[in-house]
Amino acid sequence: MYLIDRFALRAGNEKGEDEADTVGCCSLRYEHITLEPPNKVTFDFLGKDSIRYLNTVEVDPQVFKNLKIFKRPPKREGDMLFDRINVLPHILPMILTSQTGSLNKHLGELMSGLSAKVFRTFNASFTFQDQLRKLTPEQGSVVDKFAAYTEANRQVAILCNHKRAVPKTHETAITKIEDQVRALKYQKMRIKKQMLQLDPKLKKKRPELLEYESDVDDEWIRGHQKDLVEKTREQIRKKFEKENEKRAKEDMKPLDEKELKGRLEAAEEMAKEFARENKSGTVEPTANQTVDKCEKALDKLDERIYTLRSQREMRDLNKETALGTSKLNYIDPSNPPET
């Protein structure tokens, strides 16, 4: 009960011979724990869904002493660590029951409805509430509060050993977010250059407007500009095709290629504008644009960058952590215990 309560170990259940060699606390064997004086215990076993549980913890001196007794000769690999748990004479004299069943019968005598699962669920729920209280900023943004919620949930998943294999798409997803951040930084650079055109005095007052954004160099800019132009072309083509599909359904004459060519000129003009900007190092402001409007646009871009960075950090931290079980079982204490 000490191990189940302190370290949220699953109690474990019996299984058929054709199932994987997974164990829980009650069915731990000699080889599943390693003792290191004065009080360190390393657990190494396959838990539920064949997920490896590998963890080194410190225990109370008496617990360490007891575990040492449970491992002493003639016990060896393959022998049960808690080999006498399934014989509880005060409950079922002379009858052998499953280890978990015996433990739960004992707990049920102490309190109606009490079982080994309750301890795990309590510790997980307590951990979630405690972490949420510590991590949630009082005046934080929605992004900050969601990050706190996710981190609290992650701590529960770590406690309960809710792991998963790193998704095959993880690196691709991370790269995509990083590209999105760089794209927003590029927008910031263009807006800063527009501010300098609107008010040349800002070159001396605010020299930081002349600086490049990190991770954004000339080579990346040219590649990004090329992508923007191509995406614009693709959007124009798709819109053109959808219009013709609609016209076909309404028995109208389709738009000809000359119309498409005219629309694609917008993409060509964009490419020419980028070429001019790269050559001159300046960006012409748009109509009705002011320095104040530029400042507000920069603030919005910073918010979007902050959100993306937060998403990237959460995704990377949780690449090997499965959050689904803890979300379903430990946020609302009225939910039934995890099975």
Summary of the structure (lengths in Angstrom):
residues: 339
radius of gyration: 31.3
end to end distance: 17.5
largest distance: 94.0
contacts: 893
relative contact order: 0.10
helix: 59%
strand: 6%
